[in-house]
Each structure stands twice: as C-alpha cells, then as structure tokens.
Amino acid sequence: MGYVAVKGGTEAIEASIDRLKYERLKGGKQVEVSAILSSMRLLIDQVMSEASLYSPELAALAIKQAEGSMEEAVFLLRAHRSTLPRLYYSETVEPERMAVERRISASFKDIPGGQLLGATHDYTHRLIDFSLLDEKEEERNQWMEQYEAELSALEKATGDGTYPKVVEYLRNEGLFESFEPDNTEPDDVTKNVFQFPASRSERLQILTRGQTGAVTALGYASLRGYGQVHPTVGEVRVGQLPITIPAHGGEDEDDSYYIGSVRATEVESFVPMPSKGPDGKQELRFEIGYGICYGQNETKAIAMSILDQCLEHPGSDAPPHDEEFVLTHVDTVESTGFISHLKMPHYVTFQSKLDSVRNTRKGRDGHES
C-alpha cells in the first residue's frame, strides 16, 4: 500500500514544493541535525522504531526534512530503508546480554540485582520548566562535568551492566513454565507478504514497527475491558543490545564478529490465565506477553506485550484479539497513506455519485409532478 504518486500540472507541483521549502526556511533559524541528535533522542527512537531502521543520524535528518512531522519522518526513513542492500543477517540477539541502563519491575519491590530507575520522565512533576528558555552554556558544561564524573565511578562499580531476568527467578520457583529454545527461522514481513493466520514472529514484527499511538490505543482498549488481557509488568529493560554476525564458515560462538549495539526497550508482562490443573480443577497459571522496540519507548513496548497476549488468545470477540483488525491498522505508512490518499483527485468517482443523486432526484421530481 502506498498512495504517493500525484499527477497534475508540473509547474503547480513545483511551486508547491518551493512553498514548502519557504515555510521551512522563513523563520531565519535552522535546527542542525546535530542539535536534533543531542536533544531529541526520544523522538529519534520513535521514528527509528516505526521505520524499522536503526540509524539515529538518518532519523534526525528525516525529522529535519519533515519539519517535525512524525508520520512524514517515518515515511522518509521507511522509504530509504527499502533501497538498502541486506549485506548480513545477524546472529540471534540474546536480551540477557543487554547492557542495562534502566530496569524496573512492577511485580516485585525487590528483584535480583535491584531496581535501576535510569533516565525517565516518570518521576518528574510534568510542569513546564521555564528555566530552559535561558540555559547558560557555562552552567550546562559545569553540571555535565560533575555528573559524568559520578556516572563514570558508578559504571565501574556495576561491572558490565548485565542483570538476571525477573522471569527466571520465578521459573526457578516453578511458577512459570520453561521452554526449549525454538530455532525455527522467523518469518520476515519485510520480504514476504504475510497471510492470516499470522505466525507469532510476523505478529511481533508488525507490532514493533507499528505506530506508537495506534499500538498504545489498542493496548489501552484491552485494559479498559475491550479485551481480556490486563497484565502486571514483570520487567521493563532499556539498554544496549550487542549485535554480532557469524564469521564466514564459523559454527560456534567464538566464530562471530561484534559489529555494534542498538538501544532497545524490552518488556515482559505477566498475564494470569485460567487453566485446568492435574486434578481437573480450575487454577491460575501465568503467561508472558512480550514487547520490544528500538530505542527507549516504554509505553509502546508495554502495549505491544498486551497485544501479543491478546493475539495469542483469539477466542474473544473483542477487537484487540482479532489479529486481522490489529495487524492491518497499526502500521504508520499503511494507515497514514490510505487516509492521505483521500486528498488525491477523485473527480471521476465523485461525479459518478453526483450523477446518481441527480438522476434519482429527477426521477422522484418527475413522478411527483
């Protein structure tokens, strides 16, 4: 799906593009890409997640070109992604190896390794900070120098930054089922058109590329009763995931190359589900809803974990449990493209409808007379 081609007067279209550039430049001051990179990390993370391309620099450039429009920036970056060659396939990323920057659990006060609040707006007062109107560079540099010294000492004390998973603590108690690793090759929705019913790998790919607002809205709908999933967040993690590619001809873990890391948000939600025990009586068991996305976007990852569990149980009539309803409506480019196409010329179809209305009225008026 992609309604992007427009036919019309060439001069008029070129004049429209010139006016677009004028609107971007007329203020006199331009935001440098470096400024977007250093001050709008959460916006960059959201664009990269929805565009399914991890490149902070290109995301910042797309934001500048799109004048801050999320949907346009995602469209630009997604379109650029489609032109790139796929040189390698990475090895399976193990979230347990994440260098954690933030880690919390809503299920337990005390978790193995402790809670790590990290950087978040959750604990701020949500009041406009008018002091930001007049930030002094000297004061900023002084604060940064002092904080980075404290941060360096803290990082040395915490080692490599890896922490055990909360769910493993529960598995050791026998409260969660253990599974053998599934080495099945995941389906790739960027290379093949998926069909319903979708596999779980396809569902997770579409959800992690989904529009943050759409994924959040459907997850929220389930919480409000338009669905049957209301989880407790077992663990939220934000940090750097190491990416490796296999060496040519290598077969063991040592035969691989580290090519960098990506920041990601990972969520495991605990969902109580009724089931029959060995004695045939009803009892509760826990299942895990999973969410992961590029950058720090905790709301989206939590909502994704809710929808993951909703789609694992399609028996309900509620919209969040209908995979066709969810998966065909959360994609940014698909949804905004189809809505935007309504601005394109529909002269022939509308004239046909007008003629139908006129003929109907003419026949009715003639009958009355």
C-alpha positions in Angstrom: 0.0 0.0 0.0 1.4 3.4 -0.8 -0.5 6.4 -2.3 2.4 8.7 -3.1 2.2 9.4 -6.8 0.4 12.5 -7.8 -0.4 13.6 -11.4 -1.1 17.2 -12.2 0.4 20.4 -13.6 4.1 20.2 -13.3 4.5 23.9 -12.7 1.9 23.9 -9.9 3.5 21.0 -8.2 7.0 22.5 -8.4 5.6 25.8 -7.0 4.0 23.8 -4.1 7.4 22.2 -3.3 9.1 25.6 -3.4 6.5 27.0 -0.9 7.1 24.0 1.3 10.8 24.9 1.4 10.0 28.5 2.0 7.9 27.6 5.1 10.8 25.6 6.5 13.3 28.4 5.9 11.3 31.6 6.6 11.9 31.6 10.3 15.5 32.5 9.8 17.0 29.9 12.2 17.6 26.3 11.2 17.9 23.3 13.5 21.0 21.5 12.8 20.9 17.7 12.6 23.5 17.5 15.3 21.1 19.5 17.6 18.3 17.1 16.9 20.6 14.2 17.7 21.7 15.6 21.0 18.4 16.9 22.3 15.5 14.8 20.8 16.6 11.3 21.5 13.1 10.0 22.3 11.7 11.4 19.1 14.5 9.8 17.2 13.9 6.5 18.9 10.2 6.6 17.9 11.0 7.3 14.3 13.6 4.5 14.1 11.2 2.1 15.7 8.3 2.8 13.3 10.5 3.0 10.3 12.3 -0.3 11.3 15.7 1.2 10.6 18.3 1.8 13.3 20.1 4.9 12.3 20.0 7.9 14.7 21.7 10.2 12.1 19.2 9.4 9.3 16.3 9.6 11.7 17.4 13.1 12.8 17.8 14.1 9.1 14.3 12.8 8.4 12.9 14.8 11.3 14.5 17.9 10.0 13.3 17.3 6.4 9.8 16.5 7.7 9.7 19.7 9.8 9.0 17.6 12.9 6.1 15.6 11.4 6.3 12.1 12.8 4.4 10.4 10.0 6.4 12.1 7.3 9.7 11.3 9.0 8.8 7.6 9.3 7.7 7.5 5.7 11.0 9.0 4.6 13.1 6.6 6.6 11.0 3.6 5.7 11.3 4.5 2.0 15.1 4.9 2.4 15.3 1.5 4.1 13.7 -0.1 1.1 16.7 1.0 -1.0 19.4 -0.5 1.2 21.1 -3.8 0.4 20.9 -6.5 3.1 24.6 -7.5 3.5 24.4 -9.7 6.5 22.0 -11.5 8.8 22.9 -11.0 12.5 23.0 -13.9 14.9 20.1 -14.2 17.4 20.2 -11.4 19.9 20.1 -12.6 23.5 18.3 -10.0 25.7 20.1 -11.4 28.7 23.3 -9.8 27.4 21.8 -6.3 27.4 23.9 -3.7 29.0 21.1 -2.3 31.1 20.6 1.4 31.6 17.2 1.2 33.2 15.4 -1.8 34.8 12.3 -1.9 36.9 9.6 -4.3 37.9 6.0 -3.5 38.9 5.5 -7.1 40.2 8.2 -7.1 42.9 9.7 -4.5 45.1 13.0 -6.4 45.4 14.3 -8.2 42.4 17.6 -10.0 41.8 20.1 -7.2 41.1 17.8 -4.5 42.3 15.7 -1.9 40.6 17.6 0.6 38.3 15.5 3.7 37.7 17.7 5.2 35.0 16.6 8.0 32.8 12.8 8.5 32.7 10.2 11.3 32.8 8.1 9.0 35.1 9.2 10.7 38.3 9.2 14.3 37.2 6.4 16.8 38.1 5.3 17.3 34.5 5.4 21.1 34.9 6.8 23.3 32.2 10.4 24.2 33.1 10.7 27.9 32.1 14.4 27.9 33.0 15.1 26.0 29.8 14.3 29.3 27.9 17.6 30.7 29.1 20.0 27.8 29.5 23.6 29.0 30.1 26.3 27.0 28.3 28.7 27.5 31.1 26.3 26.2 33.7 25.4 23.3 31.5 29.0 22.3 30.9 29.7 22.6 34.7 26.8 20.3 35.5 27.7 17.8 32.8 31.3 17.6 34.0 30.3 16.9 37.6 27.6 14.3 36.6 29.8 12.4 34.2 32.4 12.0 36.9 29.8 10.5 39.2 28.5 8.3 36.3 31.9 7.0 35.5 32.5 5.9 39.1 29.1 4.2 39.2 29.6 2.3 35.9 32.9 0.9 37.3 31.1 -0.3 40.4 28.3 -2.0 38.4 30.5 -4.1 36.1 29.3 -5.0 32.6 25.7 -3.8 33.3 24.0 -7.2 32.8 21.3 -8.4 35.1 19.3 -11.6 35.5 15.8 -11.7 34.2 13.0 -11.4 36.7 11.0 -14.2 35.0 14.0 -16.6 35.5 13.6 -16.0 39.3 10.0 -17.2 39.0 10.9 -20.1 36.8 13.3 -21.4 39.4 10.3 -21.5 41.8 8.3 -23.5 39.3 5.8 -20.7 38.8 6.5 -20.2 35.1 6.8 -22.9 32.5 10.2 -23.4 30.9 10.6 -24.0 27.2 13.2 -25.4 25.0 14.9 -22.8 22.6 13.0 -22.5 19.3 15.5 -22.3 16.5 12.8 -22.1 13.8 13.7 -19.4 11.2 11.4 -16.4 11.8 9.1 -15.2 9.0 10.2 -11.9 7.5 7.3 -9.5 6.9 9.7 -7.1 5.1 10.5 -9.7 2.4 7.3 -11.7 2.2 3.6 -10.8 2.2 2.1 -12.3 5.3 -1.2 -14.1 5.3 -3.7 -14.8 8.0 -3.5 -16.6 10.3 -0.1 -14.9 11.0 2.8 -16.6 12.9 3.9 -15.1 16.2 7.1 -13.9 14.6 5.1 -12.0 12.0 2.8 -10.5 14.6 5.7 -9.3 16.8 7.4 -7.8 13.7 4.3 -5.8 12.7 3.7 -4.7 16.3 7.3 -3.4 16.9 7.1 -1.5 13.6 3.6 -0.2 14.5 2.6 3.4 15.1 3.2 4.2 18.8 -0.2 5.8 19.2 -2.1 3.0 17.4 -0.4 0.2 19.4 -0.9 2.2 22.6 -4.6 2.8 21.9 -5.4 -0.9 21.2 -3.4 -2.0 24.3 -5.3 0.6 26.4 -8.6 -0.7 24.9 -7.8 -4.1 26.3 -7.1 -2.7 29.7 -10.4 -0.9 29.7 -12.4 -4.0 29.1 -12.5 -4.2 25.3 -10.2 -7.2 25.6 -9.4 -9.9 28.2 -5.7 -9.1 28.9 -4.8 -7.0 31.9 -1.2 -7.8 32.8 1.3 -6.9 35.6 4.6 -5.6 34.2 7.2 -8.2 35.2 10.2 -6.3 33.9 11.0 -3.2 31.8 14.5 -3.1 30.5 16.2 -0.3 28.5 19.8 -0.7 27.4 22.3 -1.6 24.7 21.9 -5.0 22.9 25.1 -6.3 21.3 24.8 -7.3 17.6 27.1 -10.0 16.1 27.3 -11.6 12.7 28.7 -15.0 12.0 32.2 -15.3 10.6 32.4 -16.9 7.2 32.2 -20.6 7.8 32.1 -20.3 11.6 29.8 -22.6 13.5 30.4 -21.8 17.2 30.0 -18.7 19.3 33.7 -17.7 19.0 33.4 -17.5 15.2 31.5 -14.3 15.1 32.1 -10.5 14.8 30.7 -7.8 17.0 29.5 -5.0 14.8 27.9 -2.7 17.3 25.0 -2.3 19.6 21.4 -1.0 19.4 19.5 0.6 22.2 16.2 -1.2 22.8 13.3 -1.4 25.3 12.2 -4.9 26.3 9.1 -5.7 28.3 7.9 -9.0 29.8 4.3 -8.8 31.2 2.8 -11.4 33.4 -0.7 -12.4 32.5 -2.8 -14.7 34.7 -4.8 -17.2 32.7 -7.3 -19.8 33.9 -6.5 -23.4 33.2 -7.2 -26.9 34.5 -4.8 -28.4 36.9 -3.8 -32.1 37.1 -6.8 -32.8 39.3 -9.2 -31.2 36.8 -9.9 -28.2 39.0 -9.6 -24.6 37.7 -6.4 -22.8 38.7 -4.4 -19.8 37.5 -1.2 -20.0 35.6 0.9 -17.2 34.2 1.8 -16.5 30.6 4.2 -13.9 29.3 3.3 -11.0 26.9 6.4 -9.8 25.1 7.3 -6.4 23.7 10.5 -5.0 22.3 11.3 -1.9 20.1 14.2 0.2 19.1 15.3 3.0 21.5 13.5 4.0 24.7 9.8 3.7 24.1 8.3 2.0 27.2 4.7 2.8 26.6 4.8 1.2 23.2 6.7 -1.9 24.4 4.2 -2.4 27.3 1.2 -2.0 24.9 2.9 -4.4 22.5 3.2 -7.0 25.3 -0.5 -6.7 25.9 -1.4 -7.1 22.3 1.0 -10.1 22.0 -1.1 -11.9 24.6 -4.4 -10.8 23.1 -3.4 -12.2 19.7 -2.2 -15.4 21.4 -5.9 -15.9 22.5 -8.1 -15.1 19.5 -11.2 -16.7 21.0 -12.6 -13.4 22.2 -14.8 -11.1 20.0 -13.0 -8.0 21.3 -11.1 -6.1 18.6 -7.6 -6.4 20.3 -7.9 -10.2 20.0 -8.6 -10.0 16.2 -5.3 -10.3 14.5 -6.6 -9.0 11.2 -8.1 -5.9 12.9 -4.9 -5.2 14.9 -2.2 -6.0 12.3 -3.7 -4.2 9.4 -4.4 -1.0 11.3 -1.3 -0.3 13.4 1.3 0.4 10.6 2.2 4.0 10.2 2.8 4.1 6.5 -0.2 1.9 5.7 -2.7 3.9 7.8 -1.5 7.5 7.1 -1.0 6.6 3.4 -4.6 5.4 3.0 -6.0 8.3 4.9 -3.9 10.8 2.9 -4.9 9.4 -0.4 -8.4 10.9 0.2 -6.7 14.2 -0.6 -5.9 13.0 -4.1 -8.2 13.6 -7.1 -11.4 11.6 -7.0 -13.1 13.5 -9.7 -14.5 10.6 -11.8 -15.9 8.6 -8.9 -17.4 11.6 -7.2 -19.0 12.8 -10.5 -20.5 9.4 -10.9 -22.1 9.7 -7.4 -23.3 13.2 -8.2 -24.9 11.9 -11.4 -26.6 9.1 -9.5 -28.0 11.6 -7.0 -29.2 13.9 -9.7 -30.9 11.2 -11.7 -32.6 9.9 -8.5 -34.0 13.3 -7.7 -35.0 14.0 -11.3 -37.0 10.7 -11.3 -38.6 11.5 -8.0 -39.5 15.0 -9.0 -40.9 13.8 -12.3 -43.0 11.2 -10.5 -44.4 13.8 -8.1 -45.4 16.2 -10.8 
